[in-house]
């Protein structure tokens, strides 16, 4: 009986812990001063969800952007739809973007950019 309780606790911990998955970046807009990217990405439906974790790694020629989504559910009947909607999140850059290329870390492909018209 003690072994059964231990297994149950382990399974519950796995379900609650979830996992992080990279999100597919669809595009980004650049602020007028070039120091902020508003990134659009394929987000999970609301039942899966937490907040996105977004970061940018910068070099002199490239900005590599990563968006990760923490999924609450791992298995069972409450499967997550990882591409349920389009969402956006902002990331600040240490230096203006200038003519640097923006790359999606999950695909290795360039991210289509538009200018922000604030």
Backbone as CSV, one residue per row, in Angstrom:
resi,resn,N_x,N_y,N_z,CA_x,CA_y,CA_z,C_x,C_y,C_z
1,UNK,0.808,-1.181,0.000,0.000,0.000,0.000,0.867,1.268,0.000
2,UNK,1.941,1.253,0.748,2.833,2.413,0.773,3.433,2.660,-0.602
3,UNK,3.734,1.588,-1.343,4.266,1.737,-2.700,3.268,2.401,-3.622
4,UNK,1.994,2.101,-3.499,0.953,2.718,-4.315,0.854,4.207,-4.041
5,UNK,0.916,4.588,-2.791,0.851,6.005,-2.445,2.035,6.761,-3.024
6,UNK,3.192,6.160,-2.991,4.381,6.792,-3.536,4.241,7.011,-5.035
7,UNK,3.723,6.034,-5.747,3.522,6.165,-7.193,2.517,7.266,-7.486
8,UNK,1.437,7.325,-6.743,0.429,8.357,-6.945,1.028,9.747,-6.754
9,UNK,1.810,9.940,-5.725,2.443,11.229,-5.475,3.385,11.590,-6.612
10,UNK,4.123,10.629,-7.118,5.036,10.873,-8.223,4.278,11.304,-9.474
11,UNK,3.194,10.640,-9.807,2.404,10.984,-10.997,1.825,12.381,-10.858
12,UNK,1.283,12.713,-9.702,0.733,14.044,-9.491,1.810,15.105,-9.660
13,UNK,3.003,14.857,-9.161,4.099,15.816,-9.303,4.449,16.039,-10.765
14,UNK,4.426,14.999,-11.565,4.726,15.134,-12.991,3.659,15.960,-13.683
15,UNK,2.398,15.718,-13.375,1.307,16.465,-13.997,1.392,17.942,-13.623
16,UNK,1.663,18.239,-12.356,1.730,19.629,-11.928,2.957,20.346,-12.458
17,UNK,4.046,19.619,-12.611,5.286,20.235,-13.052,5.209,20.683,-14.505
18,UNK,4.570,19.898,-15.372,4.486,20.241,-16.771,5.852,20.272,-17.427
19,UNK,5.955,21.001,-18.521,7.226,21.118,-19.213,7.237,22.414,-20.014
20,UNK,8.401,22.797,-20.468,8.523,23.974,-21.322,8.776,23.520,-22.748
21,UNK,8.130,24.207,-23.674,8.269,23.903,-25.092,8.605,25.191,-25.831
22,UNK,9.455,25.124,-26.849,9.706,26.328,-27.647,8.470,26.662,-28.481
23,UNK,8.187,27.934,-28.616,7.061,28.383,-29.434,7.580,28.846,-30.787
24,UNK,6.801,28.604,-31.808,7.156,29.054,-33.158,6.893,30.551,-33.273
25,UNK,7.922,31.304,-33.631,7.795,32.751,-33.787,7.280,33.056,-35.179
26,UNK,6.229,33.867,-35.258,5.599,34.204,-36.542,6.111,35.507,-37.130
27,UNK,6.549,36.425,-36.269,7.023,37.721,-36.735,7.319,38.603,-35.549
28,UNK,7.839,39.796,-35.815,8.133,40.743,-34.740,8.078,42.159,-35.280
29,UNK,7.705,43.075,-34.396,7.788,44.486,-34.757,8.877,45.120,-33.903
30,UNK,9.527,46.118,-34.483,10.655,46.789,-33.842,10.201,48.174,-33.412
31,UNK,10.499,48.548,-32.164,10.142,49.887,-31.681,10.901,50.948,-32.471
32,UNK,10.409,52.172,-32.405,11.044,53.270,-33.146,12.511,53.458,-32.782
33,UNK,12.872,53.231,-31.504,14.268,53.406,-31.105,15.103,52.141,-31.318
34,UNK,14.468,51.050,-31.794,15.193,49.824,-32.103,15.590,48.992,-30.902
35,UNK,15.144,49.360,-29.711,15.565,48.661,-28.497,14.541,47.657,-27.957
36,UNK,13.424,47.495,-28.647,12.395,46.573,-28.167,11.790,45.813,-29.341
37,UNK,11.631,44.504,-29.148,10.954,43.662,-30.131,9.644,43.176,-29.524
38,UNK,8.538,43.375,-30.238,7.260,42.769,-29.870,7.108,41.543,-30.755
39,UNK,7.204,40.368,-30.145,7.301,39.106,-30.869,5.952,38.395,-30.886
40,UNK,5.467,38.036,-32.079,4.252,37.237,-32.218,4.648,35.773,-32.331
41,UNK,3.949,34.910,-31.600,4.290,33.492,-31.580,3.024,32.648,-31.503
42,UNK,3.167,31.385,-31.896,2.061,30.431,-31.806,1.965,29.981,-30.358
43,UNK,0.844,30.304,-29.708,0.671,30.024,-28.284,-0.299,28.861,-28.086
44,UNK,-0.173,28.189,-26.952,-1.117,27.116,-26.647,-2.481,27.685,-26.299
45,UNK,-3.495,26.840,-26.359,-4.805,27.304,-25.911,-4.753,27.591,-24.411
46,UNK,-5.765,28.272,-23.911,-5.747,28.751,-22.532,-5.723,27.634,-21.491
47,UNK,-6.145,26.426,-21.826,-6.164,25.353,-20.832,-4.766,24.862,-20.498
48,UNK,-3.778,25.174,-21.339,-2.424,24.646,-21.142,-1.561,25.555,-20.327
49,UNK,-1.769,26.784,-20.539,-1.004,27.776,-20.272,-0.131,28.461,-19.513
50,UNK,0.723,28.879,-19.008,1.396,29.870,-18.262,1.920,30.991,-19.104
51,UNK,2.631,31.811,-18.468,3.231,32.961,-19.140,4.416,32.519,-20.003
52,UNK,4.610,33.223,-21.115,5.766,32.890,-21.950,7.057,33.375,-21.293
53,UNK,8.116,32.675,-21.550,9.453,33.115,-21.152,10.141,33.524,-22.455
54,UNK,10.501,34.793,-22.564,11.106,35.281,-23.802,12.474,35.867,-23.484
55,UNK,13.426,35.580,-24.353,14.765,36.139,-24.158,15.418,36.366,-25.524
56,UNK,16.385,37.261,-25.517,17.137,37.575,-26.736,18.618,37.489,-26.421
57,UNK,19.337,36.783,-27.274,20.798,36.722,-27.181,21.346,37.548,-28.336
58,UNK,22.206,38.494,-28.023,22.671,39.447,-29.022,24.152,39.288,-29.341
59,UNK,24.450,39.371,-30.632,25.826,39.518,-31.095,25.863,40.770,-31.950
60,UNK,27.009,41.073,-32.532,27.110,42.276,-33.361,26.334,42.156,-34.671
61,UNK,26.006,40.929,-35.106,25.314,40.764,-36.384,23.957,40.062,-36.289
62,UNK,23.646,39.426,-35.145,22.434,38.626,-35.032,21.799,38.797,-33.649
63,UNK,20.470,38.805,-33.619,19.715,38.705,-32.369,18.908,37.413,-32.459
64,UNK,19.184,36.480,-31.553,18.475,35.207,-31.539,17.421,35.264,-30.447
65,UNK,16.156,35.083,-30.849,15.033,35.198,-29.922,14.485,33.809,-29.601
66,UNK,14.220,33.581,-28.322,13.632,32.333,-27.851,12.355,32.653,-27.083
67,UNK,11.272,31.964,-27.424,10.031,32.037,-26.658,9.724,30.617,-26.206
68,UNK,9.604,30.434,-24.897,9.239,29.126,-24.348,7.935,29.268,-23.587
69,UNK,7.085,28.246,-23.717,5.804,28.220,-23.031,5.827,27.074,-22.031
70,UNK,5.443,27.358,-20.808,5.346,26.309,-19.788,3.965,25.664,-19.908
71,UNK,3.955,24.366,-20.202,2.699,23.610,-20.280,2.379,23.028,-18.919
72,UNK,1.120,23.153,-18.501,0.702,22.607,-17.218,0.457,21.111,-17.279
73,UNK,-0.011,20.602,-18.404,-0.412,19.200,-18.496,0.531,18.433,-19.401
74,UNK,0.886,17.240,-18.995,1.813,16.400,-19.741,1.125,15.329,-20.567
75,UNK,0.055,14.754,-20.039,-0.549,13.590,-20.686,-1.998,13.488,-20.261
76,UNK,-2.698,12.496,-20.818,-4.076,12.250,-20.436,-5.038,12.960,-21.355
77,UNK,-6.253,13.149,-20.895,-7.307,13.699,-21.745,-7.196,15.205,-21.926
78,UNK,-6.390,15.885,-21.130,-6.264,17.334,-21.234,-5.031,17.710,-22.041
79,UNK,-4.914,17.144,-23.219,-3.758,17.436,-24.072,-3.796,18.897,-24.502
80,UNK,-2.643,19.502,-24.610,-2.545,20.904,-24.994,-2.479,21.052,-26.507
81,UNK,-3.129,22.086,-26.992,-2.985,22.464,-28.394,-1.913,23.541,-28.438
82,UNK,-0.721,23.179,-28.922,0.405,24.115,-28.869,0.288,25.269,-29.840
83,UNK,-0.573,25.164,-30.814,-0.731,26.253,-31.767,-2.177,26.726,-31.796
84,UNK,-2.755,26.956,-30.612,-4.150,27.331,-30.517,-4.456,28.764,-30.880
85,UNK,-3.507,29.676,-30.759,-3.756,31.092,-31.011,-2.430,31.817,-31.231
86,UNK,-2.525,33.040,-31.711,-1.339,33.886,-31.867,-1.310,34.857,-30.684
87,UNK,-0.176,34.954,-30.026,0.000,35.858,-28.890,1.265,36.672,-29.123
88,UNK,1.493,37.645,-28.265,2.717,38.435,-28.406,3.324,38.712,-27.039
89,UNK,4.618,38.920,-27.051,5.374,39.265,-25.851,6.531,40.151,-26.282
90,UNK,6.964,41.010,-25.381,8.028,41.958,-25.714,9.334,41.561,-25.043
91,UNK,10.417,41.883,-25.733,11.750,41.686,-25.166,12.571,42.941,-25.467
92,UNK,13.279,43.413,-24.445,14.139,44.583,-24.608,15.532,44.142,-25.030
93,UNK,16.131,44.930,-25.903,17.480,44.648,-26.389,18.482,45.554,-25.679
94,UNK,19.666,45.069,-25.486,20.731,45.851,-24.856,21.189,46.987,-25.771
95,UNK,21.145,46.736,-27.088,21.553,47.723,-28.086,20.484,47.797,-29.160
96,UNK,20.348,48.956,-29.826,19.368,49.051,-30.903,19.592,47.958,-31.954
97,UNK,18.500,47.474,-32.542,18.592,46.376,-33.505,19.441,46.751,-34.710
98,UNK,19.256,47.958,-35.225,20.025,48.373,-36.409,19.784,47.446,-37.576
99,UNK,20.868,47.009,-38.228,20.716,46.132,-39.387,20.971,44.659,-39.045
100,UNK,20.921,44.327,-37.753,21.131,42.934,-37.355,19.949,42.059,-37.766
101,UNK,20.238,40.821,-38.036,19.241,39.824,-38.382,18.628,39.270,-37.104
102,UNK,17.301,39.031,-37.108,16.623,38.409,-35.969,16.313,36.968,-36.351
103,UNK,16.738,36.034,-35.498,16.594,34.595,-35.766,15.704,33.960,-34.705
104,UNK,14.817,33.058,-35.131,14.004,32.237,-34.227,14.867,31.065,-33.774
105,UNK,15.144,30.965,-32.489,16.033,29.907,-32.000,15.458,28.512,-32.197
106,UNK,14.127,28.383,-32.255,13.529,27.050,-32.386,13.603,26.509,-33.806
107,UNK,13.699,27.404,-34.806,13.741,26.948,-36.197,15.060,27.290,-36.890
108,UNK,15.781,28.280,-36.368,17.001,28.738,-37.021,16.727,29.660,-38.200
109,UNK,15.456,30.006,-38.425,15.085,30.855,-39.569,14.963,32.325,-39.172
110,UNK,15.164,33.225,-40.131,14.977,34.650,-39.863,13.521,34.946,-39.506
111,UNK,13.321,35.916,-38.624,12.002,36.345,-38.209,11.596,37.541,-39.068
112,UNK,10.399,37.502,-39.706,9.932,38.673,-40.473,9.722,39.852,-39.530
113,UNK,10.237,41.028,-39.924,10.159,42.216,-39.080,9.310,43.304,-39.705
114,UNK,8.611,44.059,-38.856,7.898,45.254,-39.254,8.285,46.354,-38.283
115,UNK,8.131,47.607,-38.697,8.423,48.726,-37.809,7.210,49.032,-36.981
116,UNK,7.417,49.381,-35.716,6.351,49.787,-34.810,6.019,51.234,-35.150
117,UNK,4.759,51.570,-35.208,4.382,52.940,-35.561,3.707,53.622,-34.387
118,UNK,4.416,53.700,-33.247,3.860,54.345,-32.040,3.909,55.836,-32.167
